[in-house]
Amino acid sequence: MDQLRHNSVIKLVTDSGEHFYRVILDEPARKKTALVEIVSPSDDDQRTARGGRRRLEHTARRRAKPALPNTTAIIWFHRPELESLASEHLLLPIEFELERPYFVPPQSERGQQEFDRRRQLARLLLDSKYLRESLLIHGTFGPLIKETMALGCSRAQANKILSLLIRFGFHEKSLRDRRFRCGAPGQPRPCDPGGRRKAGRKTNAERLARKVQTEAPPQQPGVSTEWIIKILGADKKNSKLRMKMPERIDRILKHAFVQAYTFVNGVPVAVDLRQGQYPNRRQIIRVLTSTIPKMEELQNKTTAGHFQRNHRSLKEKAWKGIPGPGHTWCIDSTVGDIYLRSILNRTWIVGRPVVYVIVDVWSTAVMGFHVCLQHPSWPTAKIALFNCVAPPELMSALYGFSFSLALNPLPTLPASLWMDNGEYKSQGGRFFGMYVPDESFTPPRRPDWHGMTEVLHRIGKDRIQAIPGAIDARRKELEIRQYRPGLSVMTLPEFVEYLYTVFWRYNLTANRAHRLDATMKACGVVPSPAGLWRFGHDMGIGTQREFTRTTLITDMLPASPAHVTRNGVFKGQLDYGWPPGLEDEWGFLARNRHGWKLPGNYHPASLSKTWILPSSGLIELDLADTAIAPPHTPLFDFVDQMEHHTQSNAKREHETNLIRLQALERETQLIRNAKSRTREADALSKGGRPDITTARQMELESSLPPQDLSDSGRPFNARPPREAMNDAGQDHLAWMAQLLDEQSPENDHE
């Protein structure tokens, strides 16, 4: 029977109840088994009679708990009888677990010395072979007790050592002292009337009184149960006020211990407290700090939300339970701690941007990001998701620089997405459920549940502190948290390129050595987010979901119709030219049948590209060279510039009207003057008038130099040859040029 091995504990169920025994010796050949009845360490209240004189009911120094009785009486059982009980399931094996202090070294030098001495005295009792021989010869522990006494101890100490081995097991740990159970740590010790006296050092008055053989009452009594109840009740009433300790003590004394009042001019006034009738400040602090749990004390000092975000226990890892890379993403937005300038006019400050960051939860790699000047919403979140799954060559064309976050293979849409409460409950979030089957949201005002996205926001905000115009809105020092928009130097595209560098370096260099197990290290996995991403997909645990480019562009980018005109495809006032191969056909139809609209999409971070969807399929168009905006201008900057220009329309119209009215007035005056002079000339004219041709020739000749007038006597109606007229015209232009040259400031010598 395995239950009857040496040092094992068994339970016998009899008519008198349950009995626990330690197996000291089992001899199947002799059909004998030596057992000693023990008292369970978890049931110290059960005592067996030891004999001797009767215990006193009241002693001078009453102990809270009496010492455990010694258990050394051997009971020899007939082994077949025990086997019969075992077959009837009346004999069961039991295992007693020792308390934790038994397994750690003694904490005091005195305890270590006592432990070493007990081990030295118990070496014969711990020798199982010697113990077996002694019991088979003598049948009792008597000779072993005497041999232990010969090692240098009393009979009482030898019996105590043997009892400890029987009660807790035949090993050295059973010989540890039990001082760790002295004093009942954590138990209240109130000084109620008629009970225990106040503990601690006596006052000088009490010590002097003892020297003259008198007893002086303490000036400040100990804390009683009534005082504890009053202190805790008054403090609980004011716990929501979140006060400092001095004010807490004042309110406790006022609400719980000021009980006497008197009337002064009909107004109740509290009577001053008397010394000894209320606890002092040290006693109140002791009650509060020892009775109220630390967690409850901290919860009372702050709000529930702040406690959950900053003080709750960290039980799990964010990536625990995630199948692999690409399965679960987390998206979150924040306001960038930097002021930006307009790309169209750097003197304009456009404010602080909104930054979306998307992180793969398993590998902690940045899948993509989006920077905009619009408020956080589901449409902007979809653009951030599009930036994650768009081909690198398309992102490079949109932003104007090489855009690749060092992820191989390229990301696709995940199977699960964690988002904010507002985005989850929006109409766009419900529509996007067809692409991401598992969507979940973090509770409001719980940024600690965003996991890695909050960490990446912190990393990004720390990295941009070197940029002029950056701020640190997280600082507690108000004099350091300075907002100086005038120091800003970056535009939105430049800030996007800066953030791209930050996240590209993070994906390749962030230390993830704590995520590598022995197998991953043997495979040479690079301990970085990009390395974990690559390893997960190489091992076949990554998530890849294929979607066509047309689906991603039409469903994730903002929609805006394009207008086909006789001059090309226009998006608003932006010219995107003609689709390749359709210039003649569309140009002919637009010119002869007027234009038409086509559904289209655009990327608000760059106006360099747009997409239209005719019946033939998705077509990508580039911004024409003759367009009124630079290629990589963000939509917000372009609209802002157009709006700014529109706001001055009234002023420009007013100035134009003034100029037009002035010109009209001058034109009217010239006509009026010309009419008046003509009437005067007609009235003074006498004689004949030359015809128009002759008058023209005379007008031309009057403007020539005098030396060129070779035929001044020619009649008015004489018409010069055509060659002469041409020569005269050329001479006229040369003469005019000579006059302009003579009128220049360099030839003015007067």
C-alpha positions, 0 to 999 in steps of 0.5 A: 500500500502506497498510502503507508509509506514512511512520513506519509499522512493518512485519514481514518474515518471511524465512528468517533470521527476523522483521525489524522495519523503520521506513518512512522514505520510500515513493516509488511513482513511483520504485518505491523504499522506504527502511526502517531495521531497528529493535530492538523496545522489548520485546526489548531483549536483541537487539543488532546489532553496531556495530563498533569495539573489542571490549567488555570482559567485566569493567569497573570499573562494570558496568551492569545493562543496556547502552544501546540501539544506534543504528539509522540505517542506511537500506536501500532496497528495490525496492517491487514486491518488497515488494508481492509479499511483502505479497501472500504475507502475509510483510509485516505492519503492526505497531504498537508502543505506547509506555510510559506515562511517554512520554505524561506531562510530565517529572517533573523540571526536568532532564528537562524541559530535556533534552526541550526541547533535543532537540525544538529539535535535532530540528526538521529531522528531524521535518519530513517534507517536508524529510526526503523532499527530503534523502533523495531527493537524497542517499540517506542521513542524512549531510547531515541529521546535519551540519545537526543538528550545526550547531544546537549538538550533537555527532555522537553526540548527533545520531545518538542523536536520529535513532535515537530517532525511528527506534526509537520513531517520528517525533514529539516523544514519542520524544525523552523521556529514559528515566530512568524505566527507571533503577534498575529500580523494585521489583526486589530488590537483595540484597547477597550475598557476592561481589556488590554492596556495601551502598548508601547513606550510609557510616558515620562510621567508614567515611568516616574510614577512607577519608581515611587510605587504608584500607578499614573493613568495614561494621559492619552488612552489607547485606541478603542473599538468605538474610536475606530468605528467613529474614525472610519465612519467619518472618513468614509463620509468625506472620502469623495472630497479627496483632501490632504491628511491634515484636513481629513483629521480635522473633519474626522474630529469635527464630525465624530468627536465633537458632541457637546454644544452650548448656546451663545446668543441663541446659536449652538457653539461646539464645546472644546474637546478635552485631552484624552477624550478623543484620539490624537493625530498619530492615532487617527493616521495609524487607524486610517493607514492600517485599516483602509486597504492601499488600493481603496485609499488610492481609489479615494484619492482620485477618480475612477477613470484616472485609476483605471488608466494609470493605477490598475494592475497590468494583467495581460499583454496586448498581443496575447491571443492574437493569431499572428501578424496582420490579423488585428490592427489598432487605429487611433488619432491624436492632435500633433504637437506642432504648428504647420504652414501653408504650402501655397503661402508660407506666411500663413499658419494653418494650425496643428494637424491631426495624425492617424496611426495604425499599428499591427498588434502582434508585431507592434509594427506601424502599418501606415499613418495619415496626416490631415487638417480635418477633424477625426472622423470615419472618412479620414480613418478610411484614408489612413487604412488606404495608406496602409494597403496602397502600393508603395509606388502609388504612395510615393507618387502621391507624396513626392518621396520614396514611401515604404515602411520596410514591411515584407510582405506588404500589408493587406486589410486585417481580420480585426480592427480596434477603433474609437467609440465614435468611429465604431458607431458611425455609419461609415464604420458599419459600412466598412464591416464588410471588409473587416469582419471583426470590429471592436472599440475601446471604451470612451476616455480609456486611452490606456486600452489603445495599447501600442498606438498611444505609445507611438503617439508618444514616440512621435511627439517626442521626436518632433520636439526638435522641429521649430514650432513644436510644443509639448502639451503634455508637460505639467510646467506651464511656463515650459508648455509654450505655444508659439505658432510664429516659430513654425517652419514646416508645411504639411507635406514636409511634416508627413515626410518627417513622420515617415522617417520616424516610423520607418526607423521605429519599424527597423530599430525598435527593440523587441528582444523580449518577444523572441523565444529560443526557437526564434533566436535560433532562426535568426529573427531580427528583434524589431517590429519589421523582423517579427512581421516578416517571421510571422508571415514566413511561419504561415501565421500571418493574415493576408486578404486580397482586395482589388485596387478598384475596390480599395480606391472607390470604397476607402477614398473620398468620392467627388465627381469629375467633369468632362469638358471640351478642354479636358477632365476637371475636378473643380478648377483643376485640370487633369487632361485627357485619359490616354487614348481617349483624347479624340473621342471624349474631346469630340463628344464634349465639344459637340454634345456638351460635357458630362459628369463621371464618378471619381475619387481623390486623395486629400493629402495630394492633388497630384492624382485623381481617379474616375470610373467610366464604363470601361473601368477605373482610370488614373489621371495625373494633374496637368502641367497647366493646372492652377495648383502645384502637384503635391498640394494638399486639398486643404491648402488648395481650398483654403487658398481658393476661399481666401481669394474668394473672400476678397472678391467684393473688394476687387469688384469695388476697386474695378468699378471705381476704375471703370467709372473713372475711365468712362468719365474720361471717355465722355469728357474727351467726346464732349471736347471733341464735339465742341472743337469740331463744331467750332472748326466747321463754323470757321471753315471757308472754301473747299475741302480735300477728299479723304485720300488727299487729306490722309496724304497731307496728314502724313506729309505734315509729320515728315521732316522739312528736308523730305518735302520734295514736292510741296507744290503738288495739288491736293488731289495729286496722289503719290505712287505706292512706293513713295508712301511705303518709303515715307512710312519707313522714314516716319518710323525711323524719325520717331525712333530718332526723336525718342533717342534724343529725348532720353536722359543721357542726351539731355545736356541743358 
